[in-house]
Amino acid sequence: MEQTSAGFWLFNRKWVNVLSVAIPVAVALLIGIRTKLPLGTWTSTLPHVIGAINSLTAGLLIAALIAIKNKKVDLHRNLMYGAFGLGAIFLVLYILYHISNPSTSFGGQGWVRPVYYFLLISHIGLSIVVVRFVLLAMHYALTKQFTQHRRIVKIAYPLWLYVSVSGVLVYLLISPYYSH
């Protein structure tokens, strides 16, 4: 199906394919930089901002689901644009933090330790997977392929919501161990 004027170049199916691989690879490479870039002490506050962004994203996703269930399509669309925009901001801030700060070790002990690592590992793994589904959902919505949009959203939505909520939980569990 041809792109509509709303389906700008980013959501062309070829770009969805490229970005679905490029984003996770780029993040992994940038985070893996051993020598951290001196971007300033302000970057040490980014985990708190990122935690707030994950919270807001989860809230927007839930509100968007409620909106579409109530057939408020314009509200749903705007809430999803907001969630997508927050996702983009999250990605930039996440990279800025990790290229300029050493990793924080989790100091929790006992039952909370395996819970934390389960949440962290599932969060990271699913955050890699969800990129493609979210981009496809946006592509189908912007190109008015609503049957395909509804089909892909059955996968994208719960993954994205889990990644957002687990991101908040991971943040809450590790935040006491950030150096202030």
C-alpha positions as CSV (number, residue, x, y, z in Angstrom):
1,M,0.0,0.0,0.0
2,E,1.3,3.5,-0.8
3,Q,2.3,5.9,1.9
4,T,-0.3,8.6,2.8
5,S,0.9,12.1,3.5
6,A,0.7,11.2,7.2
7,G,2.9,8.2,6.7
8,F,6.2,10.1,6.4
9,W,9.4,8.5,5.3
10,L,10.4,7.1,8.8
11,F,7.5,4.7,8.6
12,N,8.1,3.4,5.2
13,R,8.3,-0.4,5.4
14,K,11.9,-0.5,4.3
15,W,12.9,2.0,7.1
16,V,10.9,-0.1,9.6
17,N,13.1,-3.1,8.7
18,V,16.4,-1.1,8.8
19,L,15.5,0.7,12.1
20,S,14.3,-2.5,13.7
21,V,17.9,-3.8,13.5
22,A,19.9,-0.5,13.6
23,I,18.4,0.9,16.8
24,P,19.2,-2.1,19.1
25,V,22.6,-2.6,17.5
26,A,23.5,1.1,17.8
27,V,22.4,1.1,21.5
28,A,24.4,-2.0,22.3
29,L,27.5,-0.6,20.6
30,L,27.2,2.8,22.3
31,I,26.5,1.4,25.7
32,G,29.5,-0.9,25.3
33,I,32.0,2.0,25.0
34,R,34.5,1.4,27.8
35,T,35.8,4.9,27.9
36,K,33.0,7.1,29.0
37,L,32.5,10.5,27.4
38,P,32.8,13.5,29.7
39,L,29.4,15.1,29.0
40,G,29.1,16.6,32.5
41,T,27.6,15.8,35.9
42,W,24.1,16.6,34.7
43,T,24.0,13.2,33.0
44,S,24.0,11.5,36.5
45,T,20.4,12.8,36.9
46,L,19.2,11.0,33.7
47,P,18.1,7.7,35.3
48,H,15.5,9.7,37.3
49,V,14.3,11.4,34.1
50,I,14.3,8.0,32.3
51,G,12.2,6.5,35.1
52,A,9.7,9.3,34.8
53,I,9.5,8.9,31.1
54,N,8.9,5.1,31.5
55,S,6.1,5.9,33.9
56,L,4.5,8.5,31.6
57,T,4.8,6.1,28.7
58,A,3.0,3.4,30.6
59,G,0.3,5.9,31.5
60,L,-0.1,7.1,27.9
61,L,-0.3,3.5,26.7
62,I,-3.1,2.6,29.2
63,A,-5.0,5.8,28.4
64,A,-4.6,5.1,24.7
65,L,-6.1,1.6,25.2
66,I,-9.0,3.1,27.1
67,A,-9.5,5.7,24.4
68,I,-9.7,3.2,21.5
69,K,-12.0,0.9,23.5
70,N,-14.3,3.9,23.8
71,K,-13.9,4.6,20.1
72,K,-12.1,7.9,20.7
73,V,-9.8,7.5,17.7
74,D,-8.3,11.0,17.7
75,L,-7.5,10.8,21.4
76,H,-6.0,7.4,20.9
77,R,-3.9,8.6,18.0
78,N,-2.6,11.6,20.0
79,L,-1.8,9.5,23.1
80,M,0.1,7.0,20.9
81,Y,2.0,9.9,19.3
82,G,2.9,11.0,22.8
83,A,4.0,7.5,23.8
84,F,6.1,7.2,20.7
85,G,7.6,10.6,21.2
86,L,8.5,9.7,24.8
87,G,10.1,6.5,23.5
88,A,12.3,8.5,21.2
89,I,13.3,10.9,24.0
90,F,13.9,7.9,26.3
91,L,16.2,6.4,23.7
92,V,18.3,9.5,23.4
93,L,18.6,10.0,27.1
94,Y,19.3,6.4,27.7
95,I,22.2,6.5,25.3
96,L,23.5,9.8,26.7
97,Y,23.5,8.3,30.2
98,H,25.2,5.1,29.3
99,I,27.9,6.6,27.1
100,S,28.9,9.1,29.9
101,N,28.4,7.1,33.2
102,P,29.7,3.8,34.4
103,S,27.1,1.0,35.0
104,T,25.5,0.9,38.4
105,S,25.8,-2.4,40.3
106,F,22.7,-3.7,42.0
107,G,23.3,-4.0,45.7
108,G,20.2,-5.8,46.8
109,Q,20.4,-9.1,48.6
110,G,18.0,-12.0,49.3
111,W,14.8,-12.6,47.3
112,V,14.9,-9.1,45.7
113,R,18.1,-10.0,43.8
114,P,16.6,-12.7,41.5
115,V,13.5,-10.5,41.0
116,Y,15.6,-7.6,40.0
117,Y,17.6,-9.6,37.5
118,F,14.5,-11.3,36.0
119,L,12.9,-7.9,35.5
120,L,16.2,-6.4,34.1
121,I,16.9,-9.3,31.7
122,S,13.3,-9.6,30.5
123,H,13.1,-5.8,30.1
124,I,16.3,-5.6,28.0
125,G,15.3,-8.6,25.9
126,L,11.8,-7.4,25.2
127,S,12.9,-3.8,24.6
128,I,15.0,-5.1,21.7
129,V,12.1,-7.1,20.3
130,V,9.4,-4.4,20.8
131,V,11.1,-1.9,18.5
132,R,10.1,-3.7,15.3
133,F,6.5,-4.2,16.5
134,V,6.0,-0.6,17.5
135,L,7.4,0.7,14.2
136,L,5.2,-1.7,12.3
137,A,2.1,-0.7,14.3
138,M,2.9,3.0,13.5
139,H,3.5,2.1,9.9
140,Y,0.2,0.4,9.6
141,A,-1.7,3.1,11.4
142,L,-0.1,5.9,9.3
143,T,-0.8,4.1,6.1
144,K,-4.4,3.3,7.2
145,Q,-3.9,-0.4,7.1
146,F,-6.0,-0.9,10.2
147,T,-6.6,-4.6,9.9
148,Q,-2.8,-5.2,10.0
149,H,-2.5,-2.5,12.6
150,R,-4.9,-4.2,14.9
151,R,-3.2,-7.6,14.3
152,I,0.3,-6.3,15.1
153,V,-0.9,-4.3,18.1
154,K,-2.0,-7.5,19.8
155,I,1.7,-8.2,20.1
156,A,3.2,-4.7,20.3
157,Y,0.9,-3.3,23.0
158,P,1.5,-5.9,25.8
159,L,5.2,-6.0,25.0
160,W,5.5,-2.2,25.0
161,L,3.5,-1.9,28.2
162,Y,5.6,-4.6,29.9
163,V,8.8,-2.9,28.8
164,S,7.6,0.5,30.2
165,V,6.4,-0.9,33.5
166,S,9.4,-3.2,34.0
167,G,11.6,-0.2,33.2
168,V,10.0,1.7,36.1
169,L,10.3,-1.3,38.4
170,V,14.0,-1.8,37.5
171,Y,14.6,1.9,38.1
172,L,12.9,1.8,41.5
173,L,14.9,-1.3,42.5
174,I,18.3,0.1,41.4
175,S,17.8,3.8,42.2
176,P,19.2,3.5,45.8
177,Y,22.5,2.4,44.3
178,Y,23.1,5.3,42.0
179,S,25.9,7.6,43.1
180,H,24.5,11.0,43.8
